[in-house]
């Protein structure tokens, strides 16, 4: 991983729980990016993921729908949970789609990467 990519990952996609960023990134790749192994290098998966992150501010989208981390009571470590339906509805209202199609992340053509339908 080159220094520029590592710097961008550290500023946008860091391991907030334990600070072990490389282990976190590896786990995320194993869970979500492994299917792209035969399409492009692992570093490209992270570049494409960051591009989607920057193009669609999911945190802001969820905040607009009043979906935000909130303790159930002050000074509690238990947080209010939201359903998948609530989250996908919020994303669809902002982006016009329920989720991103897998082929769009795997596409190497820039014009196909963020096509909205």
N, C-alpha and C positions, 0 to 999 in steps of 0.2 A: 504494500500500500504506500503510495507516495505521500509526502508531507502535506500537500495541499488537501488531499482527500481526508487524511487523518484529522487535520485542523478543522475541516468542515463538519466531519462526524462529531468531533469533540464539542463543537458549538451548537449542533442541532440534534444529535442523537446519542446521548451519553447515558451511562449506567448510573442512575440517580440513587439506587439502593445501596450498592456496595462499592462503587467506584472502579470496578474491574471492567473497563470499557471493552477491551479486546474479547474477553470471555462473553460479554453481553452481545457484541456484534456477531460473534461466531454462533451463538445460540439463535439469534434472530435469523441469521442466514440459513442455518440448518433447518429452522422451522418454516421459513417463508421463501427462501431463495434457491434452495437446493435444486429445484426443478429447472433452473436456468443454467446449470453446469454445462450442458452440451450446446448452449446457445451463445454465451459470452462469459468472460472471466468474472470471478467473484467481485473484483473491484468495480466492474461495470454495473453489477446488481446494486451496489451501494450508491453509485452515481445516479442511477435511474430512480432509486428510492428517494434520494435527496431531492431530485428534480420534482417528483410528485409532491413531496413534503412542502417544497417552496412554492409550487404552483397552486396548491390547495391547502389553505391554512385550516386544518381540521380542528385545532383548538378553538379558533375564533368561530368556526362554524358551529361547534358544539355549544359554545358560550351564547351565541345568538338564540339557540334553542333552550337556553337555561339548563344546559347539561354541564355541570362543573363539579369538581371535587368539593364535597360539603360534609363536615362531620355531622353525624346524627344528633349529637348534643355537644355543647362546648367542651373542649378539653378531652374529647374521646378520640380513640384511634380507629373507630369503626366509621365507615363512610357510606353515604347513600349510594345505592346501586341503581343503574339504569338498564333497561332491557335493550337487547339487540335491535328490536323494532324501533325504539325511541332514537337510538343512535343512527340507524340506517335512514330513518325518516328525516332526521336533521341533515345528514349528508346529502340525501336526494334533493331536499328543498334548496340547498345551496349549489349543488353541482349539476342537478338535473338527472342524476343517475343513482342507483342504489349502491353500487360499488364499482371499482375499476375492474375492467376485464383483464384477466391474466395475460392475454396476448398483447395487450397494450404495454404492459411492463416489459414483455419479452421482445417487442418490436425494436428493430434497429433503425427504423425510419422515423425521424423526428416528427413528421406530419401525422403519424399514426399513434404516437405515444400518448397523447392526451385528447384524442378525439372524444367529443361529447355527443351522446345521443339521448 
